[in-house]
Amino acid sequence: MSATPDSTLANPEQRIADLERQLAEREAELAEALQRETATGEVLQVINNSPGNLAPVFEAILEKALSLCEAALGSMVRFDGDAFHWIAARGVPEAWFAEFTTAAGYRPTPGLALYRFLHSSENIEHVADIAVDNSGRSDIPDRRRFAELSGARTAIWVALRKDQALLGAFVIYRREVRPFTDKQIALLQNFAAQTVIAMENARLLTETREALEQQTATAEVLQVINSSPGDLVPVWDAMLEKATRICEAAFGLLLTWDGERFHRVAFRGVPAELISALRQPFAPVPGSFADRLVRGERVIPTADLRESEYLRGLGREAFLRHGARSCVHVGLHKEEGLLGSITIYREEVRPFTDKQIALLENFAAQAVIAMENARLLGELRQRTDEVAELNRGLEERVAEQVDELGRVGRLKRFLAPQLAELIVSQGDEKILESHRREIVVVFCDLRGYTAFTETAEPEEVLDFLREYHGALGPLVAQFEGTLDQFSGDGIMVFFNDPVPCPDPAERAVKMATAMREEAGKLIADWRERGRDLGFGAGIAQGYATLGQIGFSERSGYTAIGTVCNVAARLCAEAKDGQILLSQRVNVGLKGSVATEQVGALALKGLTQPVVAYNVPLGGGQAAFRVIEGGAPSA
């Protein structure tokens, strides 16, 4: 089979021409790619060189889009959530802007690309000829009119989105019917992404600057508050200056409220006529802004005062005549009470943003702090003057009382705590004078103590007494008894004097019971060391003579009478663990404490036997041992 000659080999000139054509196409593609990459880099450079300033970015992107996509004219719009606003344009007739745009922005009609971008997730609309639709005519007035004014035919719109939220769009046009290529459309989408990045960077930078500016303003106002204690004028001036400047307001007012009328205390940029109108304090007109603040509203934003029904009363015409339009009233509140208000105004219809209102609320809180500080400082100064006056009158009295306080201090060292405190509270020592009163007396001591002291070293005896007194002493104060004396192992306490109490017998018995329990713990420990000790107590009730004894350097408070002797004798008669009561004490208990009758006891020094009762050990207490030949009590 013979080979068929290759046509390209047969025609080398055609082969060379084809190769040269392919090379030219590749070079054109490379040049086009390089041009796109260069344009992208240049746009990124503009973005980097213009942080926060979007105008150069928009112009550069639009210029590159027109140049690389061979378009004649185009524009870019920003969407503010309500309407579209032109931010860049090239070649668009001025007549178009004059005819179809207003200060409030541009709102597209159904059928337009911008309308579809708003109501769908579409990002591209490519129209071969805007002068006619698919049926050969145009029924979209805005688009037809634009074609008439500009001569535009082929157009492509590209949406600017971030997380599906529409930020704006741009469009480019050719004046001939020639659709854009896929590469050109991809380039436009890349420009759209760069535009969104630039817009987001600018937003973040603006928010950061605003936050820093607000923080700085807040700190500066606080500094004025700190440096002007009690002087509110510099605070009001600084606050209004910051509020009007940062919130882009033309003028501002700060009023205080006294419960009946508002008072003008500070203003900034306010026209003279308005200052004159607000010269005198005024009561709020029903239904006015001031009335709403008094009734508890904290923030009242107003888009246009001309359309507000709440601008009433004093200065209404003057406010409108001097161009007040958008405004916001913020009340100065403390614990639900109104202290005043701060209001800022713009001379154009441009409502204040939430961030600006939040800043004004922050200033209002600072104003309340300043007012409260001034009030407290005024009160402090007044109190300081009053205290200074009182001090001058008290100096002589203090000097006179120093000696007396020293004496009372000495009393507290030697008297029972409640007795010393009573003397201090009454301011004299009349309570220490001799008097007669019915009391309950408690005597307690240790069984076997004498034998213990004869065989133990003095240091050992002192250690035991410290433990013994440390355990039993606090019980005297706990049951509100009056300590008469500590004498070795003997303790004497009485109740119902100098502070009367309704149940002296019960208190005395319960204290003695608690002492028996605490002493039992110590005794058990000491028995392990080979020391046989026990505890007994006697309690009697009757009349005694009470009063101060001793001398100026050392004095005490004691009771003298038969009742003391009876308690001491009952204590001496008590066996280990016994608490012996006189019959009168037993009757005074009224059954509140269980007792058992011991019988009539012949006590030393008393002519008549004494009927005695014992407080038996509780079920939870350990039995005491018999010491010194006594019969067991439990």
NULUMLO-254098 format. One line per field, with one value per residue (C-alpha): x, y, z; residue in three letters. Coordinates in steps of 0.1 Angstrom, whole numbers. Each point is the difference from the previous one (the first is absolute). Layout:
<pts>
xx: (X | ...)
yy: (Y | ...)
zz: (Z | ...)
residu: (Ala | ...)
</pts>
This chain:
<pts>
xx: (0 | 16 | 1 | -21 | 20 | -8 | -17 | 20 | 32 | -12 | -7 | 27 | -10 | -35 | 15 | 22 | -29 | -21 | 28 | 5 | -38 | 0 | 30 | -17 | -31 | 21 | 19 | -33 | -14 | 31 | -1 | -37 | 7 | 30 | -23 | -26 | 26 | 15 | -34 | -8 | 33 | -6 | -34 | 14 | 27 | -27 | -19 | 32 | 8 | -35 | -10 | -34 | -3 | -20 | -4 | 34 | -7 | -34 | 15 | 29 | -21 | -25 | 28 | 17 | -33 | -8 | 35 | 5 | -36 | 0 | -31 | -9 | -17 | -10 | -9 | 1 | -26 | -1 | -32 | -7 | -29 | -26 | 12 | 30 | 25 | 25 | 36 | 18 | -8 | 17 | -17 | -35 | -19 | -8 | -36 | -4 | 10 | -22 | -30 | 1 | 19 | -10 | 17 | -18 | 17 | -12 | -27 | -1 | -32 | -9 | 18 | 33 | 31 | 3 | -35 | 7 | 32 | -21 | -26 | 21 | 34 | 10 | 34 | 3 | -23 | 13 | -22 | 11 | -21 | -17 | -19 | -21 | -11 | -2 | -32 | 18 | -12 | 6 | -27 | 22 | -2 | 32 | 21 | -15 | 5 | 37 | 6 | -15 | 22 | 33 | -2 | 8 | -9 | 17 | 2 | 11 | -10 | 21 | -13 | 22 | -8 | 14 | -15 | -30 | -6 | -2 | 25 | -4 | 7 | 18 | -9 | 20 | -14 | 11 | -15 | -3 | -17 | 30 | -5 | 29 | 21 | 2 | 35 | -12 | -29 | 24 | 22 | -30 | -9 | 36 | -4 | -32 | 17 | 28 | -26 | -18 | 34 | 7 | -35 | 3 | 35 | -13 | -29 | 22 | 24 | -28 | -15 | 34 | 6 | -35 | 5 | 34 | -14 | -29 | 22 | 23 | -29 | -13 | 34 | 4 | -34 | 8 | 33 | -19 | -24 | 30 | 18 | -31 | -15 | -32 | 3 | -23 | 4 | 33 | -17 | -30 | 21 | 23 | -29 | -19 | 31 | 8 | -37 | -5 | 33 | 1 | -38 | 3 | -26 | -4 | -8 | -10 | -17 | 3 | -28 | -5 | -34 | -9 | -33 | -21 | 20 | 29 | 30 | 25 | 34 | 22 | -2 | 23 | -5 | -36 | -13 | -4 | -38 | -3 | 23 | -23 | -31 | 14 | 13 | -27 | -8 | -30 | -26 | -5 | -30 | -22 | 8 | 34 | 34 | 7 | -33 | 10 | 33 | -17 | -23 | 29 | 11 | 38 | 8 | -21 | 15 | -18 | 7 | -15 | -13 | -22 | -21 | 0 | -30 | 21 | 18 | -22 | 0 | 30 | 22 | -18 | 0 | 35 | 14 | -16 | 10 | 37 | 0 | -4 | -9 | 12 | 6 | 2 | -10 | 16 | -12 | 24 | -14 | 11 | -20 | -30 | 1 | 5 | 29 | 0 | 6 | 25 | -11 | 19 | -13 | 9 | -9 | -9 | -22 | 25 | -10 | 26 | 14 | -3 | 37 | -4 | -30 | 19 | 28 | -24 | -15 | 35 | 5 | -34 | 13 | 32 | -21 | -20 | 33 | 13 | -33 | 0 | 37 | -8 | -30 | 20 | 29 | -23 | -15 | 34 | 12 | -31 | 5 | 36 | -9 | -25 | 24 | 27 | -25 | -9 | 36 | 7 | -29 | 11 | 37 | -7 | -24 | 25 | 27 | -24 | -9 | 35 | 6 | -34 | 6 | 33 | -18 | -26 | 27 | 16 | -34 | -3 | 32 | -14 | -37 | -22 | -4 | -38 | 5 | 28 | -20 | -30 | 20 | 14 | -35 | -14 | 30 | 3 | 7 | -33 | -7 | 31 | -16 | -11 | -35 | -21 | -14 | -11 | 27 | 9 | 36 | 21 | 30 | 21 | 34 | 20 | -1 | 35 | 16 | 18 | 16 | 9 | 18 | 19 | 15 | 3 | 27 | -11 | 4 | -22 | -27 | 2 | -3 | -31 | -16 | 6 | -18 | -27 | -7 | 3 | -27 | -24 | 5 | -17 | -31 | -6 | -3 | -20 | -27 | 2 | 12 | 20 | 33 | 8 | 34 | 25 | 18 | 21 | -25 | -30 | -22 | -29 | -26 | -33 | -30 | -27 | 24 | 12 | -21 | -33 | -12 | -34 | 14 | 30 | -4 | -2 | 30 | 20 | -8 | 7 | 33 | 10 | -10 | 21 | 29 | -4 | 2 | 31 | 17 | -7 | 20 | 30 | -3 | -1 | 32 | 17 | -10 | 19 | 31 | -7 | -18 | -34 | -21 | -38 | -24 | -29 | -22 | -26 | -27 | -22 | -26 | -7 | 5 | 35 | 17 | 21 | 25 | 35 | 29 | 38 | 20 | 7 | 27 | -19 | -37 | -26 | -37 | -13 | -31 | -3 | -27 | -12 | -8 | 37 | 8 | -28 | 14 | 36 | -12 | -20 | 31 | 21 | -26 | -3 | 17 | 19 | -23 | -28 | -17 | -19 | -29 | -19 | -37 | -7 | 22 | -18 | -34 | 14 | 8 | -37 | 9 | 22 | 30 | -3 | 10 | -1 | -5 | 30 | -17 | 5 | 37 | 16 | 24 | 28 | -8 | -37 | -24 | -27 | 3 | -2 | -21 | 22 | -5 | 25 | 3 | 7 | 24 | -16 | -1 | 28 | 24 | 26 | -5 | 23 | 21 | -3 | 26 | 6 | -24 | -32 | -28 | -3 | -25 | -5)
yy: (0 | 32 | 31 | 30 | 32 | 24 | 31 | 22 | -14 | 5 | 37 | 12 | 36 | -6 | -19 | 30 | 24 | -22 | -1 | 38 | 5 | -23 | 18 | 34 | -14 | -13 | 33 | 19 | -23 | 5 | 38 | 0 | -21 | 22 | 30 | -15 | -9 | 35 | 16 | -22 | 8 | 37 | -1 | -18 | 26 | 27 | -19 | -1 | 36 | 12 | -16 | 13 | 22 | -19 | 27 | -7 | -38 | 3 | 23 | -23 | -31 | 16 | 14 | -34 | -18 | 24 | -2 | -38 | -8 | 25 | 18 | 37 | 9 | -13 | 7 | -14 | 2 | -6 | -15 | 14 | -24 | 24 | 15 | 0 | 28 | 7 | -1 | 0 | 6 | 4 | 12 | 1 | 30 | 27 | 0 | -35 | 9 | 31 | -19 | -33 | 8 | 19 | 7 | -30 | -22 | -22 | -27 | -23 | -11 | -37 | -15 | 18 | -18 | 18 | -9 | -37 | 2 | 12 | -26 | -31 | -15 | 8 | 17 | 5 | 15 | 1 | 18 | -1 | 32 | 21 | 19 | -30 | -31 | -36 | 10 | 29 | 28 | 15 | 4 | 10 | 38 | 6 | -23 | 15 | 35 | -7 | -15 | 32 | 23 | -19 | -21 | -31 | -34 | -31 | 1 | -22 | 5 | -17 | -1 | 8 | -24 | -11 | -31 | 3 | 36 | 25 | 28 | 15 | -6 | 13 | 0 | 7 | 7 | -2 | 23 | -29 | -33 | -23 | -23 | -3 | -32 | -25 | 12 | 35 | -10 | -20 | 31 | 21 | -25 | 2 | 38 | -4 | -22 | 27 | 27 | -20 | -5 | 37 | 9 | -24 | 12 | 36 | -10 | -17 | 29 | 25 | -20 | -2 | 37 | 8 | -23 | 15 | 35 | -8 | -16 | 30 | 24 | -20 | 0 | 37 | 8 | -22 | 19 | 32 | -14 | -11 | 33 | 22 | -15 | 20 | 22 | -12 | 27 | -14 | -34 | 12 | 19 | -30 | -24 | 21 | 7 | -37 | -9 | 25 | -7 | -38 | -3 | 26 | 23 | 37 | 10 | -14 | 8 | -13 | 6 | -9 | -9 | 11 | -20 | 28 | 19 | -5 | 24 | 7 | -6 | -5 | 4 | -2 | 14 | 11 | 31 | 31 | 0 | -34 | 9 | 29 | -21 | -25 | 26 | -5 | -34 | -16 | -27 | -27 | 4 | -31 | -23 | 17 | -16 | 14 | -15 | -34 | 1 | 9 | -29 | -24 | -4 | -2 | 5 | 18 | 1 | 22 | -2 | 34 | 25 | 16 | -31 | -6 | 6 | 2 | 33 | 22 | 30 | 22 | 7 | -22 | 25 | 11 | -36 | -5 | 34 | -7 | -33 | -26 | -32 | -34 | -2 | -23 | 6 | -21 | 2 | 3 | -26 | -12 | -28 | 6 | 38 | 26 | 24 | 17 | -6 | 4 | 7 | 4 | 12 | -2 | 26 | -27 | -30 | -27 | -21 | -8 | -36 | -25 | 4 | 38 | -4 | -25 | 25 | 27 | -24 | -6 | 38 | 2 | -27 | 21 | 31 | -18 | -11 | 36 | 14 | -26 | 6 | 37 | -6 | -23 | 24 | 28 | -21 | -10 | 36 | 9 | -30 | 9 | 35 | -14 | -25 | 27 | 21 | -30 | -8 | 34 | -5 | -35 | 7 | 12 | -28 | -25 | 14 | -3 | -36 | -13 | -5 | -16 | -24 | -10 | -8 | -20 | -19 | -10 | -12 | -24 | -17 | -9 | -2 | -25 | 10 | 8 | 20 | 21 | 5 | 11 | 26 | 12 | 3 | 19 | 22 | -2 | -25 | 3 | -36 | -9 | 15 | -24 | -14 | -30 | -25 | -36 | -20 | -36 | -9 | -28 | -14 | -27 | -15 | -32 | -31 | -13 | 34 | 3 | -34 | 8 | 32 | -17 | -26 | 19 | 25 | 37 | 2 | -30 | 16 | 32 | -18 | -18 | 32 | 17 | -28 | -1 | 37 | 2 | -27 | 13 | 38 | 5 | -18 | 29 | 25 | -25 | -3 | 37 | -5 | 24 | -13 | 8 | -18 | -26 | -13 | -31 | -26 | 19 | 20 | 22 | 13 | 17 | 8 | 28 | 28 | 25 | -9 | -15 | -31 | -18 | -35 | 2 | -35 | -17 | 19 | -9 | -37 | -3 | 18 | -23 | -30 | 12 | 6 | -36 | -13 | 21 | -8 | -37 | 1 | 15 | -23 | -31 | 12 | 7 | -33 | -16 | 18 | -15 | 30 | -8 | 31 | 6 | 29 | 12 | 30 | 16 | 25 | 21 | 28 | 29 | 36 | 15 | 33 | 9 | 27 | 11 | -10 | 7 | 32 | 24 | -21 | -33 | -5 | -27 | -6 | -25 | -14 | -5 | -19 | -33 | -11 | 1 | -21 | -26 | -4 | -4 | -26 | -19 | -1 | -13 | -27 | -11 | -32 | -5 | 8 | 14 | 34 | 7 | 25 | 17 | -6 | 36 | -6 | -33 | 18 | 28 | -26 | -7 | -34 | 13 | -22 | -35 | -2 | -26 | 6 | -7 | 8 | 25 | 8 | 14 | 26 | 15 | 35 | -4 | -8 | -15 | -30 | 9 | -22 | -6 | -14 | -14 | 5 | -36 | -7 | -3 | -32 | 12 | 9 | -23 | -9 | 17 | -20 | 3 | 22 | 9 | -27 | 15 | -23 | -3 | 24 | -17)
zz: (0 | -10 | 24 | -7 | 0 | 29 | -13 | 24 | -13 | -34 | 8 | 23 | -4 | 13 | 30 | 8 | -3 | 24 | 25 | -2 | 5 | 30 | 14 | -4 | 18 | 29 | 2 | 0 | 27 | 21 | -5 | 9 | 31 | 10 | -5 | 23 | 26 | -2 | 4 | 29 | 17 | -6 | 15 | 31 | 3 | -1 | 28 | 21 | -6 | 9 | 33 | 9 | -31 | -26 | -27 | -16 | 1 | -17 | -27 | -6 | -2 | -24 | -22 | -2 | -8 | -28 | -15 | 2 | -11 | -28 | 14 | -5 | 32 | 34 | 36 | 35 | 27 | 37 | 18 | 34 | 8 | -14 | -33 | -24 | -1 | -28 | 12 | -33 | -37 | -33 | -32 | 16 | -13 | 27 | -13 | 13 | 35 | 0 | -13 | 20 | 33 | 31 | 33 | 15 | -26 | -29 | 4 | -31 | -16 | -7 | -29 | 6 | 10 | 33 | 8 | -6 | 20 | 29 | -2 | -10 | 4 | -36 | -5 | -37 | -27 | -35 | -27 | -36 | -9 | 27 | -27 | -8 | 19 | -14 | -20 | -16 | 21 | 34 | 26 | 30 | 1 | 20 | -22 | -33 | 12 | 9 | -34 | -16 | 21 | -2 | -32 | 21 | -15 | 15 | 38 | 29 | 37 | 28 | 36 | 30 | 28 | 33 | 16 | -24 | 13 | -29 | 4 | -34 | -37 | -31 | -36 | -33 | -34 | -37 | -25 | -25 | 2 | 9 | 30 | 25 | 0 | 27 | 9 | 3 | 22 | 22 | 3 | 10 | 27 | 13 | 1 | 19 | 26 | 4 | 4 | 28 | 17 | -2 | 13 | 29 | 9 | 0 | 22 | 25 | 0 | 4 | 29 | 16 | -3 | 12 | 30 | 8 | -4 | 23 | 26 | -1 | 4 | 29 | 17 | -6 | 16 | 30 | 3 | 1 | 26 | 22 | -4 | 7 | 32 | 8 | -31 | -26 | -26 | -15 | -1 | -19 | -25 | -7 | -3 | -25 | -20 | -3 | -7 | -28 | -16 | 0 | -8 | -28 | 16 | -6 | 35 | 34 | 33 | 35 | 25 | 36 | 16 | 36 | 1 | -13 | -27 | -24 | 3 | -28 | 13 | -31 | -37 | -31 | -34 | 9 | -19 | 21 | -5 | 15 | 29 | 8 | -3 | 25 | 24 | 26 | 17 | -16 | 9 | -26 | -23 | 0 | -29 | -7 | -1 | 35 | 13 | -14 | 18 | 33 | -5 | -1 | -36 | -2 | -37 | -26 | -35 | -27 | -37 | -9 | 25 | -27 | 0 | 37 | 22 | 31 | -7 | 20 | 22 | 6 | -30 | -25 | -28 | 8 | -2 | -34 | -13 | 9 | -19 | 28 | -17 | 12 | 38 | 29 | 37 | 27 | 36 | 30 | 23 | 35 | 17 | -22 | 8 | -27 | 6 | -34 | -37 | -28 | -36 | -32 | -34 | -36 | -26 | -26 | 1 | 9 | 30 | 25 | -1 | 28 | 9 | 2 | 23 | 21 | 4 | 10 | 26 | 13 | 3 | 18 | 25 | 5 | 6 | 27 | 16 | -1 | 15 | 27 | 8 | 2 | 23 | 22 | 1 | 10 | 27 | 11 | 3 | 19 | 24 | 3 | 11 | 24 | 14 | 4 | 20 | 21 | 5 | 14 | 25 | 8 | 6 | 35 | 7 | -12 | 22 | 29 | -8 | -5 | 37 | 4 | -30 | 15 | 32 | -18 | -19 | 33 | 12 | -29 | 11 | 34 | -3 | -18 | -38 | 2 | 32 | -16 | -32 | 20 | 19 | -34 | -15 | 30 | 3 | 38 | 28 | 18 | -8 | 22 | 31 | 26 | -5 | 9 | -26 | -3 | -18 | -8 | 11 | -14 | 17 | -16 | 7 | -4 | 22 | 9 | -9 | 34 | -3 | -36 | 10 | 28 | -24 | -33 | -10 | 0 | -37 | -5 | 22 | -20 | -33 | 13 | 13 | -34 | -18 | 27 | 0 | -38 | -5 | 27 | -2 | -34 | 12 | 25 | -29 | -21 | 26 | 9 | 36 | 21 | 10 | 37 | 3 | -11 | 31 | -8 | -10 | 14 | -22 | 12 | -25 | 6 | -22 | -1 | 8 | -11 | -31 | 10 | -19 | -1 | 8 | 23 | 15 | -33 | -14 | 32 | -2 | -37 | 4 | 29 | -22 | -29 | 25 | 13 | -36 | -9 | 33 | -5 | -33 | 18 | 30 | -22 | -17 | 33 | 15 | -29 | 15 | 34 | 15 | 18 | -3 | 0 | -4 | 22 | 2 | 22 | -10 | 23 | -5 | 23 | 8 | 3 | 3 | -31 | -7 | -7 | 22 | -2 | -6 | -28 | -17 | 2 | 7 | -4 | 2 | 25 | 18 | 38 | 18 | 12 | -35 | -8 | 31 | -9 | -35 | 13 | 26 | -26 | -22 | 28 | 7 | -37 | -9 | -33 | -29 | 22 | -5 | 33 | -1 | 27 | 1 | -12 | -31 | -7 | 2 | -23 | -27 | -5 | -13 | -28 | 13 | 14 | 37 | 28 | 37 | 22 | 33 | 28 | 5 | 32 | -14 | 19 | 15 | -6 | 29 | -21 | -24 | -37 | -23 | -30 | -35 | -25 | -38 | -11 | -28 | -35 | -19 | -23 | 28 | 15 | 37 | 25 | 24 | 38 | 16 | 36 | 13 | -16 | -12 | -37 | -15 | -33)
residu: (Met | Ser | Ala | Thr | Pro | Asp | Ser | Thr | Leu | Ala | Asn | Pro | Glu | Gln | Arg | Ile | Ala | Asp | Leu | Glu | Arg | Gln | Leu | Ala | Glu | Arg | Glu | Ala | Glu | Leu | Ala | Glu | Ala | Leu | Gln | Arg | Glu | Thr | Ala | Thr | Gly | Glu | Val | Leu | Gln | Val | Ile | Asn | Asn | Ser | Pro | Gly | Asn | Leu | Ala | Pro | Val | Phe | Glu | Ala | Ile | Leu | Glu | Lys | Ala | Leu | Ser | Leu | Cys | Glu | Ala | Ala | Leu | Gly | Ser | Met | Val | Arg | Phe | Asp | Gly | Asp | Ala | Phe | His | Trp | Ile | Ala | Ala | Arg | Gly | Val | Pro | Glu | Ala | Trp | Phe | Ala | Glu | Phe | Thr | Thr | Ala | Ala | Gly | Tyr | Arg | Pro | Thr | Pro | Gly | Leu | Ala | Leu | Tyr | Arg | Phe | Leu | His | Ser | Ser | Glu | Asn | Ile | Glu | His | Val | Ala | Asp | Ile | Ala | Val | Asp | Asn | Ser | Gly | Arg | Ser | Asp | Ile | Pro | Asp | Arg | Arg | Arg | Phe | Ala | Glu | Leu | Ser | Gly | Ala | Arg | Thr | Ala | Ile | Trp | Val | Ala | Leu | Arg | Lys | Asp | Gln | Ala | Leu | Leu | Gly | Ala | Phe | Val | Ile | Tyr | Arg | Arg | Glu | Val | Arg | Pro | Phe | Thr | Asp | Lys | Gln | Ile | Ala | Leu | Leu | Gln | Asn | Phe | Ala | Ala | Gln | Thr | Val | Ile | Ala | Met | Glu | Asn | Ala | Arg | Leu | Leu | Thr | Glu | Thr | Arg | Glu | Ala | Leu | Glu | Gln | Gln | Thr | Ala | Thr | Ala | Glu | Val | Leu | Gln | Val | Ile | Asn | Ser | Ser | Pro | Gly | Asp | Leu | Val | Pro | Val | Trp | Asp | Ala | Met | Leu | Glu | Lys | Ala | Thr | Arg | Ile | Cys | Glu | Ala | Ala | Phe | Gly | Leu | Leu | Leu | Thr | Trp | Asp | Gly | Glu | Arg | Phe | His | Arg | Val | Ala | Phe | Arg | Gly | Val | Pro | Ala | Glu | Leu | Ile | Ser | Ala | Leu | Arg | Gln | Pro | Phe | Ala | Pro | Val | Pro | Gly | Ser | Phe | Ala | Asp | Arg | Leu | Val | Arg | Gly | Glu | Arg | Val | Ile | Pro | Thr | Ala | Asp | Leu | Arg | Glu | Ser | Glu | Tyr | Leu | Arg | Gly | Leu | Gly | Arg | Glu | Ala | Phe | Leu | Arg | His | Gly | Ala | Arg | Ser | Cys | Val | His | Val | Gly | Leu | His | Lys | Glu | Glu | Gly | Leu | Leu | Gly | Ser | Ile | Thr | Ile | Tyr | Arg | Glu | Glu | Val | Arg | Pro | Phe | Thr | Asp | Lys | Gln | Ile | Ala | Leu | Leu | Glu | Asn | Phe | Ala | Ala | Gln | Ala | Val | Ile | Ala | Met | Glu | Asn | Ala | Arg | Leu | Leu | Gly | Glu | Leu | Arg | Gln | Arg | Thr | Asp | Glu | Val | Ala | Glu | Leu | Asn | Arg | Gly | Leu | Glu | Glu | Arg | Val | Ala | Glu | Gln | Val | Asp | Glu | Leu | Gly | Arg | Val | Gly | Arg | Leu | Lys | Arg | Phe | Leu | Ala | Pro | Gln | Leu | Ala | Glu | Leu | Ile | Val | Ser | Gln | Gly | Asp | Glu | Lys | Ile | Leu | Glu | Ser | His | Arg | Arg | Glu | Ile | Val | Val | Val | Phe | Cys | Asp | Leu | Arg | Gly | Tyr | Thr | Ala | Phe | Thr | Glu | Thr | Ala | Glu | Pro | Glu | Glu | Val | Leu | Asp | Phe | Leu | Arg | Glu | Tyr | His | Gly | Ala | Leu | Gly | Pro | Leu | Val | Ala | Gln | Phe | Glu | Gly | Thr | Leu | Asp | Gln | Phe | Ser | Gly | Asp | Gly | Ile | Met | Val | Phe | Phe | Asn | Asp | Pro | Val | Pro | Cys | Pro | Asp | Pro | Ala | Glu | Arg | Ala | Val | Lys | Met | Ala | Thr | Ala | Met | Arg | Glu | Glu | Ala | Gly | Lys | Leu | Ile | Ala | Asp | Trp | Arg | Glu | Arg | Gly | Arg | Asp | Leu | Gly | Phe | Gly | Ala | Gly | Ile | Ala | Gln | Gly | Tyr | Ala | Thr | Leu | Gly | Gln | Ile | Gly | Phe | Ser | Glu | Arg | Ser | Gly | Tyr | Thr | Ala | Ile | Gly | Thr | Val | Cys | Asn | Val | Ala | Ala | Arg | Leu | Cys | Ala | Glu | Ala | Lys | Asp | Gly | Gln | Ile | Leu | Leu | Ser | Gln | Arg | Val | Asn | Val | Gly | Leu | Lys | Gly | Ser | Val | Ala | Thr | Glu | Gln | Val | Gly | Ala | Leu | Ala | Leu | Lys | Gly | Leu | Thr | Gln | Pro | Val | Val | Ala | Tyr | Asn | Val | Pro | Leu | Gly | Gly | Gly | Gln | Ala | Ala | Phe | Arg | Val | Ile | Glu | Gly | Gly | Ala | Pro | Ser | Ala)
</pts>
